[in-house]
Amino acid sequence: AMAPSPRDPHKTMACSETSVLVMYPPSLGAGLAPLEAKGLRLVGLRLVQGSVGATIAIAVRGVGAVAACHRAGLALGGSCVRSAATLEEALELTLEHFSSARELLSEGDLENLALPGPPRVPAQTGITIDLSELLIAPPGSPLSQLFCCALRVEGFVHVACPPRTVAVLRRLEELCAAWYTLPDDEKERDISDYGHVDRKFTGYRQGRYREQLEVRLETGGSVVPAPRLVEGLAAALEEALALLEAQGRSLMLHVAYDIGVDVKWFHGLLDSDDPRLGTAAADTGKDTGAADAGKDTG
């Protein structure tokens, strides 16, 4: 019997390809549908501002990716900006639209292309979505589709928070900073011991590498435990948690629509709903500053 021959990297390339499809944002769903139906894996998504306006470049990998992207581009007609007809064109599009080509190409491809560049880094979409627009966008809309596609690629999405959200988080950060500057014995007297409350870790503790305060929002609206030594902190925690909870529940509408399930299925996994959460998400307006909460206090 003949011994098996070593793996031929050129054969690997012929079986598993990477290709890119560039389209206008409203056509994202129509462009992705046939690629996902073919079982291709989405490995990159980037919003590009160019001479023709805003476009979205998606990179997919799998057997027959080049032909599938080319057919999808033809089906999109004028909504398609560019699609590759050959593997060489696909590689050119990949290098043009994704600076981290090492993340998008297989190890076999890298050995043959000998691409220069820094070590591999996780793929990044480069997308920041306006949260106020996303909260009121209909599920399945272009913005909703962009949000869900970015989640598939990275597992998270950068958002620009509305002014009210930024103000609430900034105020909470200030009050928390004041509480953390208290003497340790006062903090320990102010907050209950760290442990489980309704099956969730709650309380204050100071470990070897960080100190942390964990509170929970109850259905009635109060937080447990409620800090008392810094005036306004308990109320600020309640307001921030209620607002973020409401916004998170609203974002679930997009995810549920994208994967084809009733949003109530997600809600069944959460704590009991608070009546206030239905209106707390209606936080509209543009953010004029960064939404970074600043220094992590645990």
C-alpha positions as CSV (number, residue, x, y, z in Angstrom):
1,A,0.0,0.0,0.0
2,M,1.2,3.5,-0.8
3,A,1.9,5.9,2.1
4,P,-0.4,9.0,2.1
5,S,1.3,11.9,0.4
6,P,1.9,15.1,2.5
7,R,-0.8,17.8,2.4
8,D,-0.5,19.9,-0.7
9,P,-1.1,23.5,0.3
10,H,-2.2,24.4,-3.2
11,K,-4.9,21.8,-3.0
12,T,-6.1,23.3,0.2
13,M,-6.3,26.7,-1.5
14,A,-8.4,25.2,-4.3
15,C,-10.8,23.7,-1.7
16,S,-11.2,26.6,0.7
17,E,-11.2,30.1,-0.7
18,T,-11.5,33.6,0.6
19,S,-13.4,36.2,-1.4
20,V,-14.8,39.7,-0.9
21,L,-18.1,41.3,-2.0
22,V,-18.5,45.1,-1.9
23,M,-22.0,46.5,-1.9
24,Y,-24.1,49.4,-0.8
25,P,-25.3,49.1,2.8
26,P,-29.1,48.6,2.0
27,S,-28.2,45.5,0.0
28,L,-26.3,43.8,2.9
29,G,-29.0,41.3,3.7
30,A,-29.6,40.4,0.0
31,G,-25.9,40.0,-0.5
32,L,-25.3,37.8,2.6
33,A,-28.3,35.5,2.1
34,P,-27.0,33.4,-0.8
35,L,-23.5,33.2,0.8
36,E,-24.8,32.0,4.1
37,A,-27.1,29.5,2.4
38,K,-24.1,28.0,0.7
39,G,-22.5,27.5,4.1
40,L,-19.7,30.1,3.7
41,R,-18.3,31.6,6.9
42,L,-18.3,35.3,7.3
43,V,-14.7,36.3,8.4
44,G,-14.7,40.0,7.8
45,L,-17.0,43.0,7.6
46,R,-15.9,46.6,7.1
47,L,-17.8,49.9,6.4
48,V,-15.9,51.9,3.8
49,Q,-16.3,55.6,2.9
50,G,-15.0,56.1,-0.7
51,S,-15.6,58.1,-3.9
52,V,-18.9,56.3,-4.5
53,G,-20.1,56.9,-0.9
54,A,-20.6,54.5,1.9
55,T,-20.1,50.8,1.0
56,I,-19.8,47.6,2.9
57,A,-17.1,45.0,2.2
58,I,-17.7,41.5,3.4
59,A,-15.2,38.7,3.3
60,V,-16.3,35.0,3.3
61,R,-14.4,31.8,3.4
62,G,-15.3,28.3,2.3
63,V,-15.5,26.0,-0.7
64,G,-16.5,27.9,-3.8
65,A,-16.4,31.3,-2.1
66,V,-15.1,33.1,-5.2
67,A,-17.8,31.8,-7.5
68,A,-20.5,32.4,-4.9
69,C,-19.5,36.0,-4.3
70,H,-19.4,36.6,-8.1
71,R,-22.9,35.2,-8.6
72,A,-24.2,37.2,-5.6
73,G,-22.7,40.4,-7.1
74,L,-24.4,39.7,-10.4
75,A,-27.7,39.2,-8.7
76,L,-27.4,42.5,-6.8
77,G,-26.9,44.3,-10.1
78,G,-26.3,48.0,-9.6
79,S,-26.2,47.6,-5.8
80,C,-22.9,45.7,-6.1
81,V,-19.8,47.9,-6.2
82,R,-17.2,45.1,-6.8
83,S,-17.0,41.3,-6.8
84,A,-14.2,39.1,-7.8
85,A,-14.5,36.6,-10.7
86,T,-11.2,34.9,-10.1
87,L,-9.1,33.8,-7.0
88,E,-6.5,36.4,-7.9
89,E,-9.0,39.2,-8.0
90,A,-10.4,37.9,-4.7
91,L,-7.0,38.1,-3.1
92,E,-6.5,41.7,-4.4
93,L,-9.9,42.7,-3.0
94,T,-9.0,41.1,0.4
95,L,-5.7,43.0,0.6
96,E,-7.4,46.3,-0.5
97,H,-10.3,46.2,2.0
98,F,-8.9,44.3,5.0
99,S,-5.5,45.6,6.3
100,S,-5.3,42.5,8.6
101,A,-5.1,40.1,5.7
102,R,-3.4,37.5,7.9
103,E,-6.6,37.1,9.8
104,L,-8.7,36.5,6.7
105,L,-6.4,34.1,4.9
106,S,-5.7,30.5,5.9
107,E,-2.3,29.5,7.1
108,G,-1.8,27.6,3.8
109,D,-2.6,30.8,1.8
110,L,-0.1,32.7,4.0
111,E,2.7,30.3,3.3
112,N,2.2,30.6,-0.5
113,L,1.6,34.4,-0.5
114,A,4.4,35.2,2.0
115,L,2.5,38.3,3.0
116,P,4.5,40.9,4.9
117,G,3.0,42.6,8.0
118,P,2.6,42.4,11.7
119,P,1.6,39.3,13.7
120,R,-2.0,38.1,13.3
121,V,-4.6,40.2,15.2
122,P,-8.3,39.6,15.6
123,A,-10.4,40.9,12.7
124,Q,-11.9,44.3,13.3
125,T,-14.9,45.8,11.5
126,G,-14.0,49.4,12.2
127,I,-17.7,50.1,12.7
128,T,-19.2,52.4,15.3
129,I,-23.0,52.5,15.3
130,D,-25.1,55.4,16.7
131,L,-26.9,53.8,19.6
132,S,-29.8,56.2,19.5
133,E,-30.5,55.3,15.9
134,L,-30.1,51.6,16.5
135,L,-32.6,51.7,19.4
136,I,-35.4,53.0,17.1
137,A,-34.4,51.1,13.9
138,P,-36.8,48.4,12.8
139,P,-35.5,44.9,13.1
140,G,-34.2,43.7,9.7
141,S,-33.5,47.3,8.6
142,P,-30.0,48.0,7.0
143,L,-28.7,49.4,10.3
144,S,-30.1,46.3,12.2
145,Q,-28.4,44.0,9.7
146,L,-25.1,45.8,10.0
147,F,-25.3,45.5,13.8
148,C,-26.0,41.7,13.7
149,C,-23.3,41.1,11.1
150,A,-20.7,42.9,13.2
151,L,-21.8,40.8,16.1
152,R,-21.1,37.7,14.0
153,V,-17.6,38.8,13.1
154,E,-16.4,40.0,16.5
155,G,-18.9,39.2,19.2
156,F,-19.3,42.9,20.1
157,V,-20.1,46.2,18.5
158,H,-18.7,49.7,19.2
159,V,-21.6,52.2,19.8
160,A,-21.7,56.0,20.2
161,C,-24.0,56.6,23.2
162,P,-26.6,59.3,23.3
163,P,-26.0,62.3,25.5
164,R,-28.2,61.1,28.3
165,T,-26.5,57.7,28.5
166,V,-23.1,59.4,28.6
167,A,-24.2,61.8,31.4
168,V,-25.7,58.9,33.4
169,L,-22.5,56.8,33.2
170,R,-20.2,59.8,33.8
171,R,-22.1,60.7,37.0
172,L,-22.0,57.1,38.2
173,E,-18.3,57.0,37.5
174,E,-17.7,60.1,39.6
175,L,-19.8,58.8,42.6
176,C,-18.1,55.4,42.4
177,A,-14.7,57.0,42.5
178,A,-15.7,58.9,45.6
179,W,-16.9,55.7,47.2
180,Y,-13.7,53.8,46.4
181,T,-11.6,56.5,48.1
182,L,-13.3,55.8,51.4
183,P,-11.2,53.9,54.0
184,D,-11.5,50.2,53.7
185,D,-13.2,49.6,57.0
186,E,-15.9,52.2,56.1
187,K,-16.6,50.5,52.8
188,E,-16.8,47.1,54.4
189,R,-19.3,48.5,56.9
190,D,-21.3,50.2,54.2
191,I,-21.7,47.1,52.0
192,S,-22.7,43.6,52.8
193,D,-20.3,40.7,52.6
194,Y,-19.6,39.4,49.1
195,G,-21.8,36.5,48.2
196,H,-24.9,35.2,46.4
197,V,-28.2,37.1,46.2
198,D,-30.8,35.3,44.1
199,R,-28.0,33.2,42.6
200,K,-25.9,36.2,41.6
201,F,-22.6,37.4,43.1
202,T,-23.3,40.6,45.0
203,G,-21.5,42.8,47.5
204,Y,-18.0,44.3,48.0
205,R,-14.6,42.6,48.2
206,Q,-11.0,43.6,47.8
207,G,-9.0,40.9,46.2
208,R,-5.3,40.5,45.5
209,Y,-5.5,42.3,42.1
210,R,-8.6,44.4,42.3
211,E,-11.4,45.6,44.5
212,Q,-15.0,45.4,43.3
213,L,-18.5,46.4,44.2
214,E,-21.3,44.4,42.5
215,V,-24.9,45.4,42.9
216,R,-28.2,44.1,41.4
217,L,-31.3,45.9,40.2
218,E,-34.4,44.5,41.8
219,T,-37.8,44.4,40.1
220,G,-39.1,47.1,42.4
221,G,-36.3,49.5,41.2
222,S,-33.9,49.5,44.1
223,V,-30.4,48.2,44.0
224,V,-29.0,45.5,46.3
225,P,-26.8,46.3,48.2
226,A,-27.4,50.1,48.3
227,P,-24.4,52.2,49.3
228,R,-25.2,54.8,51.9
229,L,-22.0,56.7,52.6
230,V,-21.8,58.5,49.3
231,E,-24.9,60.6,48.7
232,G,-26.6,59.8,45.4
233,L,-24.6,56.7,44.6
234,A,-27.5,54.2,45.1
235,A,-29.8,56.3,43.0
236,A,-27.2,56.7,40.3
237,L,-26.6,52.9,40.2
238,E,-30.4,52.4,39.9
239,E,-30.7,54.8,37.0
240,A,-27.7,53.4,35.1
241,L,-28.7,49.8,35.5
242,A,-32.3,50.5,34.5
243,L,-31.2,52.4,31.4
244,L,-28.7,49.8,30.3
245,E,-31.1,47.0,30.9
246,A,-33.8,48.7,28.8
247,Q,-31.4,49.3,26.0
248,G,-30.1,45.8,26.1
249,R,-33.6,44.4,25.8
250,S,-34.3,46.7,22.8
251,L,-31.1,45.4,21.1
252,M,-32.4,41.8,21.6
253,L,-35.1,42.6,19.1
254,H,-32.5,42.9,16.3
255,V,-30.7,39.7,17.3
256,A,-34.0,37.7,17.6
257,Y,-35.1,38.9,14.2
258,D,-31.7,38.0,12.7
259,I,-31.7,34.4,13.9
260,G,-35.4,33.9,13.4
261,V,-36.7,33.4,17.0
262,D,-39.3,35.2,19.0
263,V,-37.7,37.8,21.3
264,K,-39.8,36.4,24.2
265,W,-37.5,33.4,24.1
266,F,-34.6,35.7,25.1
267,H,-36.7,37.5,27.7
268,G,-37.5,34.1,29.3
269,L,-33.8,33.8,30.1
270,L,-33.7,37.2,32.0
271,D,-34.9,38.3,35.3
272,S,-38.5,39.5,35.7
273,D,-39.1,42.6,33.7
274,D,-39.4,46.0,35.5
275,P,-42.3,48.2,34.3
276,R,-39.9,51.2,34.0
277,L,-37.6,49.3,31.5
278,G,-40.1,49.8,28.6
279,T,-39.5,53.6,28.4
280,A,-35.9,53.8,29.6
281,A,-34.6,52.8,26.3
282,A,-36.1,55.7,24.5
283,D,-32.9,57.7,24.7
284,T,-32.5,59.6,21.5
285,G,-30.1,62.3,20.3
286,K,-26.5,62.4,19.0
287,D,-23.5,61.9,21.3
288,T,-21.1,64.8,21.1
289,G,-18.3,63.0,23.1
290,A,-16.8,59.7,23.8
291,A,-18.8,57.1,25.7
292,D,-15.9,55.5,27.4
293,A,-16.6,55.0,31.1
294,G,-13.1,55.8,32.0
295,K,-10.9,53.9,34.5
296,D,-12.2,50.5,35.4
297,T,-12.9,50.2,39.1
298,G,-14.0,46.6,38.9
